[in-house]
């Protein structure tokens, strides 16, 4: 206890500190609840739609197809995404790392193959979605003078 302070002062300060800690924990819990709410309702909507779609007695073909996609398609996609992620980040190269075939943080053979295939695929998809302009395309800069000035400034900065 500090000199000149009575017992009741230190109890008040301790109570205040504990109350602030409790209020902070309540605030964090409320924020975490709001963050998790869309996940909860998304899972609820998925389960309800799956149960309705998986009804075998339903004459609606679309509902049965949705049920099959929910039963087999989503888990298959999840499994494929997990395997792809593990291969992309090098989890399958651990035996080679243990015996010393892969040194340091260099990519192993499986990681290099998976990463190369995935990167090539995403490049092809990106080029189809937003193809690069050929070199001889005429651009009308008078329509967007602000962008033209911005590109010229960027070019000058990069050339320095």
C-alpha positions in Angstrom: 0.0 0.0 0.0 1.2 3.5 -0.8 1.9 5.8 2.1 -0.9 8.2 2.9 -3.6 6.0 1.3 -6.0 4.1 3.3 -7.3 0.6 2.7 -10.6 1.8 1.2 -8.7 3.8 -1.5 -6.8 0.8 -2.8 -10.0 -1.3 -2.8 -11.7 1.4 -4.9 -8.8 1.4 -7.4 -8.8 -2.4 -7.6 -12.5 -2.5 -8.1 -12.3 0.1 -10.8 -9.5 -1.8 -12.6 -11.5 -5.0 -12.4 -14.6 -3.3 -13.6 -12.7 -1.8 -16.6 -11.3 -5.3 -17.4 -14.8 -6.8 -17.2 -16.3 -4.1 -19.5 -13.5 -4.7 -22.0 -14.2 -8.4 -22.0 -17.9 -7.7 -22.5 -17.1 -5.4 -25.4 -14.9 -8.0 -27.0 -17.6 -10.7 -26.6 -20.2 -8.5 -28.2 -17.9 -7.7 -31.2 -17.1 -11.4 -31.5 -20.8 -12.3 -31.5 -21.5 -9.8 -34.3 -18.6 -11.2 -36.3 -19.8 -14.8 -35.9 -23.5 -14.1 -36.6 -23.2 -14.2 -40.4 -21.3 -17.5 -40.2 -24.0 -19.0 -37.9 -26.9 -17.8 -40.1 -25.1 -18.9 -43.3 -24.6 -22.4 -41.8 -28.2 -22.5 -40.7 -29.5 -21.5 -44.2 -27.2 -24.1 -45.8 -28.5 -26.9 -43.5 -32.2 -26.0 -44.0 -31.8 -25.8 -47.7 -29.9 -29.1 -47.8 -32.6 -30.8 -45.7 -35.3 -29.5 -48.0 -33.3 -30.4 -51.1 -32.3 -33.9 -50.0 -36.0 -35.0 -49.6 -36.2 -38.0 -51.8 -39.9 -37.8 -52.2 -39.7 -34.3 -53.7 -40.7 -34.3 -57.4 -38.6 -31.2 -58.0 -35.5 -32.2 -59.9 -33.7 -28.9 -59.1 -34.2 -29.5 -55.3 -32.7 -33.1 -55.6 -29.8 -31.8 -57.6 -29.1 -29.1 -55.0 -29.3 -31.8 -52.3 -26.8 -34.0 -54.2 -24.5 -30.9 -54.7 -24.7 -30.2 -51.0 -24.2 -33.8 -50.0 -21.2 -34.6 -52.2 -20.1 -31.4 -54.0 -19.3 -29.2 -51.1 -17.3 -31.8 -49.2 -15.4 -32.7 -52.4 -14.6 -29.0 -53.0 -13.5 -28.6 -49.4 -11.2 -31.6 -49.6 -9.7 -30.5 -52.9 -9.1 -27.0 -51.6 -7.4 -28.4 -48.5 -5.1 -30.7 -50.5 -4.3 -27.8 -52.9 -3.5 -25.5 -50.0 -1.3 -28.0 -48.3 0.6 -28.7 -51.6 0.9 -25.0 -52.4 2.5 -24.2 -49.0 4.8 -27.2 -49.0 3.2 -29.5 -46.4 3.8 -32.6 -48.6 7.6 -31.9 -48.8 8.3 -32.7 -45.1 9.8 -36.1 -45.8 12.3 -34.5 -48.2 13.1 -31.9 -45.6 13.7 -34.5 -42.9 16.3 -36.3 -45.0 18.0 -33.1 -46.2 16.9 -33.3 -49.9 15.4 -29.8 -49.5 17.6 -27.2 -47.9 16.4 -24.3 -45.8 13.2 -22.5 -46.9 13.6 -23.5 -50.6 10.4 -24.9 -52.2 10.4 -28.7 -52.5 9.5 -30.7 -55.6 5.8 -31.1 -54.7 5.4 -27.5 -53.7 7.1 -26.3 -56.9 4.9 -28.4 -59.1 1.7 -27.5 -57.3 2.6 -23.8 -57.1 3.6 -23.7 -60.7 0.4 -25.4 -61.9 -1.8 -23.2 -59.7 -0.1 -20.0 -60.7 -0.3 -20.8 -64.4 -4.0 -21.6 -64.1 -4.7 -18.3 -62.3 -2.7 -16.4 -64.9 -4.7 -17.9 -67.7 -8.0 -17.2 -65.9 -6.9 -13.6 -65.2 -5.8 -13.0 -68.8 -9.1 -14.2 -70.1 -11.1 -12.1 -67.6 -9.1 -8.9 -68.2 -6.8 -9.2 -71.2 -3.8 -6.9 -71.5 -4.0 -4.3 -74.3 -1.8 -4.9 -77.3 1.1 -2.5 -77.8 -0.4 -0.8 -80.9 -3.8 0.1 -79.4 -4.7 3.8 -79.7 -5.9 5.3 -76.5 -8.0 8.4 -76.4 -6.5 10.3 -73.5 -8.9 13.3 -73.9 -11.7 11.2 -72.4 -9.9 10.7 -69.1 -7.3 13.5 -68.5 -7.0 12.8 -64.8 -6.0 9.2 -65.4 -3.6 10.3 -68.2 -1.9 12.7 -65.8 -1.8 10.0 -63.1 -0.2 7.5 -65.5 2.4 10.0 -66.7 3.4 10.9 -63.1 3.6 7.2 -62.3 5.8 6.6 -65.4 8.1 9.5 -64.5 8.4 8.3 -60.9 9.3 4.8 -62.0 11.9 6.0 -64.5 13.8 7.8 -61.8 
